[in-house]
Amino acid sequence: MNAVPHVPPYAPGRVPLIGHVVPLARDRLAFLQGLRAHGPIVRFSIGPKTVTVINSPELLQEMLTTKSRHFSKGLLFEKLKLFGKDALPVAEGSRHLTRRRLMQPAFHRQQVDGYLRTMHSTVDPMIAAWQSMGPLDPKTEMQLMTQNVVMAALFSTTPTAHPGTRSSGASTPCSRRRSAVPCCPFPGSSGCRPRETGRSGRPAG
């Protein structure tokens, strides 16, 4: 007999046509955290699209390490290729391996020690300044902090507060607009079309 593949359950509260849009819109974080109670693998839907959530650390480890060749990075990373083409974070298969090997020397222990010093010298003044700034938006502050750390590590400089905030604030709406481009063969959106992938995550045939 052939084993019947296990089909992950849907989270409760799915509504015809719109799926789980309402609880996601009401409190996205609470909804996603609540999925843990429904098993190691659970699905939810946004309109016609189905999203599979992995809640098990053991399964996540397998997906990212020993069985990573069986998974592609998915539609989100396909859309991100509008920004980085086949850059390391979005590349797959042999291209990812080649780029990772090129990057490895920059992540040797001695190099990382230097990055830690750069991170401390960049982050400490920002954290100290928070004490006198009143209520803060954590998302905005963390985006700005990440941007400054990357610029300090790569270019040995950080933007001043005003340009840095403007740059960080502009990146989010830009990313959202780009991610919203339909994955259809319209002029200008061909880069968004998802590839047909085999189990290895590489383009099929």
C-alpha atoms as an extended CHARMM CRD file, in Angstrom:
* protein
*
       205  EXT
         1         1  MET       CA              0.0000000000        0.0000000000        0.0000000000  PROA      1               0.0000000000
         2         2  ASN       CA              1.0970000000        3.5390000000       -0.6830000000  PROA      2               0.0000000000
         3         3  ALA       CA              1.1600000000        5.8380000000        2.3100000000  PROA      3               0.0000000000
         4         4  VAL       CA             -1.2690000000        8.7320000000        2.1600000000  PROA      4               0.0000000000
         5         5  PRO       CA              0.6640000000       12.0220000000        2.4200000000  PROA      5               0.0000000000
         6         6  HSD       CA             -0.2000000000       14.0520000000        5.4860000000  PROA      6               0.0000000000
         7         7  VAL       CA             -2.0750000000       17.2250000000        4.5900000000  PROA      7               0.0000000000
         8         8  PRO       CA             -1.4690000000       19.9930000000        7.1530000000  PROA      8               0.0000000000
         9         9  PRO       CA             -4.6560000000       21.4050000000        8.6760000000  PROA      9               0.0000000000
        10        10  TYR       CA             -5.9240000000       24.9120000000        8.1040000000  PROA      10              0.0000000000
        11        11  ALA       CA             -6.0240000000       27.2880000000       11.0400000000  PROA      11              0.0000000000
        12        12  PRO       CA             -9.5570000000       27.8460000000       12.3470000000  PROA      12              0.0000000000
        13        13  GLY       CA            -11.4540000000       30.9210000000       11.2480000000  PROA      13              0.0000000000
        14        14  ARG       CA            -11.0350000000       30.5660000000        7.4940000000  PROA      14              0.0000000000
        15        15  VAL       CA            -13.7500000000       32.4180000000        5.5630000000  PROA      15              0.0000000000
        16        16  PRO       CA            -14.6920000000       31.5060000000        1.9790000000  PROA      16              0.0000000000
        17        17  LEU       CA            -13.0160000000       33.6980000000       -0.6670000000  PROA      17              0.0000000000
        18        18  ILE       CA            -10.9900000000       35.8310000000        1.7640000000  PROA      18              0.0000000000
        19        19  GLY       CA             -9.4870000000       33.1190000000        3.9720000000  PROA      19              0.0000000000
        20        20  HSD       CA             -7.8290000000       34.4470000000        7.1300000000  PROA      20              0.0000000000
        21        21  VAL       CA             -7.5920000000       38.0870000000        6.0400000000  PROA      21              0.0000000000
        22        22  VAL       CA             -9.7060000000       39.3700000000        8.9500000000  PROA      22              0.0000000000
        23        23  PRO       CA             -7.6330000000       37.9760000000       11.8730000000  PROA      23              0.0000000000
        24        24  LEU       CA             -4.4390000000       38.9030000000       10.0390000000  PROA      24              0.0000000000
        25        25  ALA       CA             -5.6200000000       42.4870000000        9.6040000000  PROA      25              0.0000000000
        26        26  ARG       CA             -6.8480000000       42.6920000000       13.1970000000  PROA      26              0.0000000000
        27        27  ASP       CA             -3.6200000000       41.5260000000       14.8730000000  PROA      27              0.0000000000
        28        28  ARG       CA             -1.0650000000       39.9080000000       12.6150000000  PROA      28              0.0000000000
        29        29  LEU       CA              1.4160000000       39.0050000000       15.3480000000  PROA      29              0.0000000000
        30        30  ALA       CA             -1.2080000000       37.4380000000       17.6190000000  PROA      30              0.0000000000
        31        31  PHE       CA             -2.6070000000       35.4170000000       14.7230000000  PROA      31              0.0000000000
        32        32  LEU       CA              0.7760000000       34.0280000000       13.7220000000  PROA      32              0.0000000000
        33        33  GLN       CA              1.7180000000       33.2360000000       17.3220000000  PROA      33              0.0000000000
        34        34  GLY       CA             -1.6060000000       31.4540000000       17.7750000000  PROA      34              0.0000000000
        35        35  LEU       CA             -0.7630000000       29.0790000000       14.9240000000  PROA      35              0.0000000000
        36        36  ARG       CA              1.6690000000       27.2680000000       17.2250000000  PROA      36              0.0000000000
        37        37  ALA       CA             -1.2690000000       25.6750000000       19.0270000000  PROA      37              0.0000000000
        38        38  HSD       CA             -2.3880000000       23.8950000000       15.8650000000  PROA      38              0.0000000000
        39        39  GLY       CA              0.5690000000       21.6080000000       15.3110000000  PROA      39              0.0000000000
        40        40  PRO       CA              4.0800000000       21.5620000000       13.8300000000  PROA      40              0.0000000000
        41        41  ILE       CA              2.7490000000       22.3490000000       10.3360000000  PROA      41              0.0000000000
        42        42  VAL       CA             -0.3610000000       24.4390000000        9.7580000000  PROA      42              0.0000000000
        43        43  ARG       CA             -1.7960000000       26.3690000000        6.8390000000  PROA      43              0.0000000000
        44        44  PHE       CA             -3.7110000000       29.6070000000        6.4570000000  PROA      44              0.0000000000
        45        45  SER       CA             -5.0350000000       31.3670000000        3.3900000000  PROA      45              0.0000000000
        46        46  ILE       CA             -5.0430000000       34.9130000000        2.0760000000  PROA      46              0.0000000000
        47        47  GLY       CA             -7.6770000000       35.0190000000       -0.6150000000  PROA      47              0.0000000000
        48        48  PRO       CA             -6.7430000000       32.3070000000       -3.1360000000  PROA      48              0.0000000000
        49        49  LYS       CA             -3.1990000000       31.8820000000       -1.8010000000  PROA      49              0.0000000000
        50        50  THR       CA             -2.2660000000       29.2700000000        0.7880000000  PROA      50              0.0000000000
        51        51  VAL       CA              0.5890000000       29.8270000000        3.2260000000  PROA      51              0.0000000000
        52        52  THR       CA              2.2250000000       26.9490000000        5.0940000000  PROA      52              0.0000000000
        53        53  VAL       CA              3.7230000000       27.7490000000        8.4990000000  PROA      53              0.0000000000
        54        54  ILE       CA              6.3500000000       25.5570000000       10.1660000000  PROA      54              0.0000000000
        55        55  ASN       CA              6.1840000000       25.7500000000       13.9620000000  PROA      55              0.0000000000
        56        56  SER       CA              8.6280000000       22.9540000000       14.7800000000  PROA      56              0.0000000000
        57        57  PRO       CA             12.2900000000       23.9270000000       15.3820000000  PROA      57              0.0000000000
        58        58  GLU       CA             13.3550000000       20.4260000000       14.3380000000  PROA      58              0.0000000000
        59        59  LEU       CA             11.5290000000       20.6660000000       11.0120000000  PROA      59              0.0000000000
        60        60  LEU       CA             12.9060000000       24.1460000000       10.4050000000  PROA      60              0.0000000000
        61        61  GLN       CA             16.4240000000       22.8580000000       10.9790000000  PROA      61              0.0000000000
        62        62  GLU       CA             15.8710000000       20.1010000000        8.4170000000  PROA      62              0.0000000000
        63        63  MET       CA             14.4590000000       22.5580000000        5.8810000000  PROA      63              0.0000000000
        64        64  LEU       CA             17.4070000000       24.9160000000        6.2540000000  PROA      64              0.0000000000
        65        65  THR       CA             20.1750000000       22.3050000000        6.4450000000  PROA      65              0.0000000000
        66        66  THR       CA             19.9590000000       18.6050000000        5.6520000000  PROA      66              0.0000000000
        67        67  LYS       CA             16.9350000000       18.8240000000        3.3380000000  PROA      67              0.0000000000
        68        68  SER       CA             17.3620000000       22.3460000000        1.9870000000  PROA      68              0.0000000000
        69        69  ARG       CA             17.8270000000       21.0480000000       -1.5650000000  PROA      69              0.0000000000
        70        70  HSD       CA             14.1900000000       19.9420000000       -1.5780000000  PROA      70              0.0000000000
        71        71  PHE       CA             12.8610000000       23.4720000000       -1.0640000000  PROA      71              0.0000000000
        72        72  SER       CA             12.9170000000       26.6070000000       -3.1560000000  PROA      72              0.0000000000
        73        73  LYS       CA             12.9840000000       30.0380000000       -1.5150000000  PROA      73              0.0000000000
        74        74  GLY       CA              9.5680000000       30.8540000000       -2.9150000000  PROA      74              0.0000000000
        75        75  LEU       CA              7.6350000000       33.7340000000       -4.3810000000  PROA      75              0.0000000000
        76        76  LEU       CA              8.8340000000       36.4170000000       -1.9580000000  PROA      76              0.0000000000
        77        77  PHE       CA             12.4610000000       35.8690000000       -2.9480000000  PROA      77              0.0000000000
        78        78  GLU       CA             11.4960000000       35.8050000000       -6.6230000000  PROA      78              0.0000000000
        79        79  LYS       CA             10.0800000000       39.3050000000       -6.1590000000  PROA      79              0.0000000000
        80        80  LEU       CA             13.1990000000       40.4310000000       -4.3010000000  PROA      80              0.0000000000
        81        81  LYS       CA             15.2200000000       39.5960000000       -7.4060000000  PROA      81              0.0000000000
        82        82  LEU       CA             13.9010000000       42.8740000000       -8.7890000000  PROA      82              0.0000000000
        83        83  PHE       CA             16.4180000000       44.4800000000       -6.4160000000  PROA      83              0.0000000000
        84        84  GLY       CA             19.2800000000       42.0060000000       -6.3570000000  PROA      84              0.0000000000
        85        85  LYS       CA             18.8820000000       39.6390000000       -9.3280000000  PROA      85              0.0000000000
        86        86  ASP       CA             20.9630000000       36.6260000000       -8.2250000000  PROA      86              0.0000000000
        87        87  ALA       CA             22.5690000000       38.1740000000       -5.1510000000  PROA      87              0.0000000000
        88        88  LEU       CA             23.4390000000       35.7670000000       -2.3370000000  PROA      88              0.0000000000
        89        89  PRO       CA             20.2240000000       36.1790000000       -0.2790000000  PROA      89              0.0000000000
        90        90  VAL       CA             17.9780000000       35.3330000000       -3.2530000000  PROA      90              0.0000000000
        91        91  ALA       CA             20.1610000000       32.9970000000       -5.3190000000  PROA      91              0.0000000000
        92        92  GLU       CA             19.4520000000       29.2750000000       -5.3210000000  PROA      92              0.0000000000
        93        93  GLY       CA             21.1740000000       26.0090000000       -6.1650000000  PROA      93              0.0000000000
        94        94  SER       CA             24.6590000000       26.1780000000       -7.6950000000  PROA      94              0.0000000000
        95        95  ARG       CA             24.5370000000       29.9760000000       -8.0030000000  PROA      95              0.0000000000
        96        96  HSD       CA             23.9250000000       30.3180000000       -4.2810000000  PROA      96              0.0000000000
        97        97  LEU       CA             26.7730000000       27.9000000000       -3.5090000000  PROA      97              0.0000000000
        98        98  THR       CA             29.2050000000       29.8120000000       -5.7360000000  PROA      98              0.0000000000
        99        99  ARG       CA             28.3380000000       33.1620000000       -4.1890000000  PROA      99              0.0000000000
       100       100  ARG       CA             28.4340000000       31.7610000000       -0.6590000000  PROA      100             0.0000000000
       101       101  ARG       CA             31.9620000000       30.4570000000       -1.1930000000  PROA      101             0.0000000000
       102       102  LEU       CA             33.0390000000       33.8620000000       -2.4890000000  PROA      102             0.0000000000
       103       103  MET       CA             31.6460000000       35.4880000000        0.6500000000  PROA      103             0.0000000000
       104       104  GLN       CA             33.0480000000       33.0140000000        3.1860000000  PROA      104             0.0000000000
       105       105  PRO       CA             36.4210000000       34.7540000000        3.7460000000  PROA      105             0.0000000000
       106       106  ALA       CA             34.5760000000       37.8540000000        4.9390000000  PROA      106             0.0000000000
       107       107  PHE       CA             32.9780000000       35.7920000000        7.7040000000  PROA      107             0.0000000000
       108       108  HSD       CA             36.0430000000       34.1390000000        9.2040000000  PROA      108             0.0000000000
       109       109  ARG       CA             36.2870000000       34.4600000000       12.9820000000  PROA      109             0.0000000000
       110       110  GLN       CA             38.8990000000       37.2290000000       12.8730000000  PROA      110             0.0000000000
       111       111  GLN       CA             36.7590000000       39.2720000000       10.4860000000  PROA      111             0.0000000000
       112       112  VAL       CA             33.6360000000       38.7680000000       12.5940000000  PROA      112             0.0000000000
       113       113  ASP       CA             35.4760000000       40.0430000000       15.6790000000  PROA      113             0.0000000000
       114       114  GLY       CA             36.1040000000       43.2580000000       13.7830000000  PROA      114             0.0000000000
       115       115  TYR       CA             32.4580000000       43.5120000000       12.7920000000  PROA      115             0.0000000000
       116       116  LEU       CA             31.4380000000       43.1650000000       16.4390000000  PROA      116             0.0000000000
       117       117  ARG       CA             33.5480000000       46.1670000000       17.3720000000  PROA      117             0.0000000000
       118       118  THR       CA             31.9700000000       48.1180000000       14.5210000000  PROA      118             0.0000000000
       119       119  MET       CA             28.4940000000       47.0800000000       15.6390000000  PROA      119             0.0000000000
       120       120  HSD       CA             29.1290000000       48.1750000000       19.2180000000  PROA      120             0.0000000000
       121       121  SER       CA             30.5290000000       51.5530000000       18.1920000000  PROA      121             0.0000000000
       122       122  THR       CA             27.5560000000       52.1180000000       15.8690000000  PROA      122             0.0000000000
       123       123  VAL       CA             24.7580000000       50.8320000000       18.0730000000  PROA      123             0.0000000000
       124       124  ASP       CA             25.7970000000       52.1510000000       21.5050000000  PROA      124             0.0000000000
       125       125  PRO       CA             25.2790000000       55.8650000000       20.6640000000  PROA      125             0.0000000000
       126       126  MET       CA             21.8950000000       55.0980000000       19.1050000000  PROA      126             0.0000000000
       127       127  ILE       CA             20.6960000000       53.2430000000       22.2020000000  PROA      127             0.0000000000
       128       128  ALA       CA             21.9840000000       56.0140000000       24.4630000000  PROA      128             0.0000000000
       129       129  ALA       CA             20.0560000000       58.5970000000       22.4210000000  PROA      129             0.0000000000
       130       130  TRP       CA             16.7880000000       56.7120000000       22.9020000000  PROA      130             0.0000000000
       131       131  GLN       CA             16.6770000000       57.7700000000       26.5600000000  PROA      131             0.0000000000
       132       132  SER       CA             15.9240000000       61.3790000000       25.6050000000  PROA      132             0.0000000000
       133       133  MET       CA             13.7010000000       60.7680000000       22.5820000000  PROA      133             0.0000000000
       134       134  GLY       CA             10.4060000000       59.8250000000       24.2170000000  PROA      134             0.0000000000
       135       135  PRO       CA              8.1490000000       57.1630000000       22.6420000000  PROA      135             0.0000000000
       136       136  LEU       CA              9.7940000000       55.3800000000       19.7150000000  PROA      136             0.0000000000
       137       137  ASP       CA              8.6280000000       53.1960000000       16.8520000000  PROA      137             0.0000000000
       138       138  PRO       CA             10.6610000000       49.9770000000       17.3440000000  PROA      138             0.0000000000
       139       139  LYS       CA             10.3360000000       48.9750000000       13.6840000000  PROA      139             0.0000000000
       140       140  THR       CA             11.6990000000       52.2860000000       12.4190000000  PROA      140             0.0000000000
       141       141  GLU       CA             14.5170000000       52.3570000000       14.9630000000  PROA      141             0.0000000000
       142       142  MET       CA             15.6020000000       48.7910000000       14.2000000000  PROA      142             0.0000000000
       143       143  GLN       CA             15.5610000000       49.4680000000       10.4600000000  PROA      143             0.0000000000
       144       144  LEU       CA             17.7140000000       52.5390000000       10.9960000000  PROA      144             0.0000000000
       145       145  MET       CA             20.0540000000       50.6210000000       13.2960000000  PROA      145             0.0000000000
       146       146  THR       CA             20.4470000000       47.8020000000       10.7680000000  PROA      146             0.0000000000
       147       147  GLN       CA             21.0970000000       50.2810000000        7.9670000000  PROA      147             0.0000000000
       148       148  ASN       CA             23.7590000000       52.0800000000        9.9950000000  PROA      148             0.0000000000
       149       149  VAL       CA             25.5120000000       48.8610000000       11.0240000000  PROA      149             0.0000000000
       150       150  VAL       CA             25.6500000000       47.6310000000        7.4230000000  PROA      150             0.0000000000
       151       151  MET       CA             27.0020000000       50.9520000000        6.1510000000  PROA      151             0.0000000000
       152       152  ALA       CA             29.5800000000       51.0910000000        8.9310000000  PROA      152             0.0000000000
       153       153  ALA       CA             30.7470000000       47.5360000000        8.2240000000  PROA      153             0.0000000000
       154       154  LEU       CA             30.8520000000       47.8920000000        4.4350000000  PROA      154             0.0000000000
       155       155  PHE       CA             31.8410000000       51.5280000000        3.9360000000  PROA      155             0.0000000000
       156       156  SER       CA             33.2900000000       52.6270000000        7.3070000000  PROA      156             0.0000000000
       157       157  THR       CA             30.7280000000       55.4020000000        7.5380000000  PROA      157             0.0000000000
       158       158  THR       CA             27.1810000000       55.9910000000        8.7360000000  PROA      158             0.0000000000
       159       159  PRO       CA             24.6810000000       58.5690000000        7.4840000000  PROA      159             0.0000000000
       160       160  THR       CA             23.7670000000       61.5010000000        9.6890000000  PROA      160             0.0000000000
       161       161  ALA       CA             20.4430000000       61.2500000000       11.4790000000  PROA      161             0.0000000000
       162       162  HSD       CA             18.2420000000       63.1170000000        8.9990000000  PROA      162             0.0000000000
       163       163  PRO       CA             19.4130000000       61.4680000000        5.7280000000  PROA      163             0.0000000000
       164       164  GLY       CA             19.5870000000       58.1180000000        7.4900000000  PROA      164             0.0000000000
       165       165  THR       CA             15.9870000000       58.3560000000        8.6570000000  PROA      165             0.0000000000
       166       166  ARG       CA             14.8300000000       59.4620000000        5.2130000000  PROA      166             0.0000000000
       167       167  SER       CA             16.6490000000       56.5710000000        3.5590000000  PROA      167             0.0000000000
       168       168  SER       CA             15.2440000000       54.0210000000        6.0040000000  PROA      168             0.0000000000
       169       169  GLY       CA             11.7460000000       55.4710000000        5.6960000000  PROA      169             0.0000000000
       170       170  ALA       CA             11.8570000000       55.3490000000        1.8960000000  PROA      170             0.0000000000
       171       171  SER       CA             12.9380000000       51.7100000000        1.6880000000  PROA      171             0.0000000000
       172       172  THR       CA              9.7940000000       50.2310000000        3.2490000000  PROA      172             0.0000000000
       173       173  PRO       CA              7.1810000000       51.7790000000        0.9210000000  PROA      173             0.0000000000
       174       174  CYS       CA              9.4620000000       51.0870000000       -2.0410000000  PROA      174             0.0000000000
       175       175  SER       CA              9.6880000000       47.4090000000       -1.0820000000  PROA      175             0.0000000000
       176       176  ARG       CA              5.9370000000       47.2000000000       -0.5670000000  PROA      176             0.0000000000
       177       177  ARG       CA              5.1900000000       48.7020000000       -3.9690000000  PROA      177             0.0000000000
       178       178  ARG       CA              7.6220000000       46.3580000000       -5.6690000000  PROA      178             0.0000000000
       179       179  SER       CA              6.2330000000       43.3250000000       -3.8460000000  PROA      179             0.0000000000
       180       180  ALA       CA              2.7260000000       44.2780000000       -4.9160000000  PROA      180             0.0000000000
       181       181  VAL       CA              3.5530000000       44.0190000000       -8.6260000000  PROA      181             0.0000000000
       182       182  PRO       CA              1.3140000000       41.2350000000       -9.9730000000  PROA      182             0.0000000000
       183       183  CYS       CA              3.0450000000       38.0110000000      -10.8760000000  PROA      183             0.0000000000
       184       184  CYS       CA              1.5680000000       38.1660000000      -14.3600000000  PROA      184             0.0000000000
       185       185  PRO       CA              3.2430000000       38.5490000000      -17.7620000000  PROA      185             0.0000000000
       186       186  PHE       CA              2.4670000000       42.2620000000      -17.9920000000  PROA      186             0.0000000000
       187       187  PRO       CA              5.0620000000       44.6300000000      -19.4830000000  PROA      187             0.0000000000
       188       188  GLY       CA              7.6000000000       45.4580000000      -16.8190000000  PROA      188             0.0000000000
       189       189  SER       CA              6.5850000000       42.6620000000      -14.4570000000  PROA      189             0.0000000000
       190       190  SER       CA              8.2710000000       39.7110000000      -16.1540000000  PROA      190             0.0000000000
       191       191  GLY       CA             10.8810000000       39.6340000000      -13.4140000000  PROA      191             0.0000000000
       192       192  CYS       CA              8.1470000000       38.7800000000      -10.9340000000  PROA      192             0.0000000000
       193       193  ARG       CA              6.8890000000       35.6400000000      -12.5510000000  PROA      193             0.0000000000
       194       194  PRO       CA              7.6840000000       32.6160000000      -10.3860000000  PROA      194             0.0000000000
       195       195  ARG       CA              9.7240000000       29.9060000000      -11.9990000000  PROA      195             0.0000000000
       196       196  GLU       CA              8.6520000000       26.3380000000      -12.3340000000  PROA      196             0.0000000000
       197       197  THR       CA             10.8190000000       24.5580000000       -9.8100000000  PROA      197             0.0000000000
       198       198  GLY       CA             11.5940000000       20.9400000000       -9.2150000000  PROA      198             0.0000000000
       199       199  ARG       CA             12.1170000000       19.4070000000       -5.7970000000  PROA      199             0.0000000000
       200       200  SER       CA             15.6700000000       20.7180000000       -5.7670000000  PROA      200             0.0000000000
       201       201  GLY       CA             14.4820000000       24.3110000000       -5.9360000000  PROA      201             0.0000000000
       202       202  ARG       CA             16.2450000000       24.8010000000       -9.2690000000  PROA      202             0.0000000000
       203       203  PRO       CA             14.3950000000       25.7060000000      -12.4740000000  PROA      203             0.0000000000
       204       204  ALA       CA             12.7100000000       22.6600000000      -13.9240000000  PROA      204             0.0000000000
       205       205  GLY       CA             13.8350000000       21.1980000000      -17.2320000000  PROA      205             0.0000000000
